[in-house]
């Protein structure tokens, strides 16, 4: 079973420790241990799995712009998720809401 988005799937590019979590929600998973493997997964595996949403762990991404460009070429939207290895950044919810409403 896989999580479907319209007629496409959700694909997660993650490390071996996190892959079972994504599989448990039905996402197609591709394990990667470095940036080159992430790019290969976006370029090759995403189209093969008809992925429309690609989730990737931040500690595996060296260049978010390149990853987003490659995902767009594959016809997918890329979401970079924070991981345990990355330092969390504080979120200013009021600023995000203001920006969403066009005030910020």
Residue, then its C-alpha position, 0 to 999 in steps of 0.5 A: x500500500x502506498x500513500x497517494x497524492x492524486x495519481x502520484x505517490x509520496x516518496x521519502x528519501x531518508x537514512x536507514x534509521x528513518x525509512x521504517x517510519x516513512x514506510x509505516x505511513x505508506x510512503x515509497x522509501x529510498x535510502x540514501x547516505x549522501x548527497x549524490x544518492x539523494x540526487x540519483x533518487x530524485x532523478x531516477x526513482x521519483x519518476x519510476x515511482x510516479x512520485x508527486x511529493x518527495x520528502x527528504x531529510x535535511x542532513x542529506x541535502x547539500x544544495x536545496x535549490x538544486x534538489x528543488x530544481x531536480x524534483x521539479x524536472x521529475x514533476x514533483x514537489x520537494x519538502x526538506x524535513x528537519x532531522x535529528x542531526x540538524x539544529x532546530x531553528x525557532x519559528x515565529x508563528x505570528x510572522x508566518x501568519x502575517x506573511x501568509x496573509x500578505x502583510x509580511 
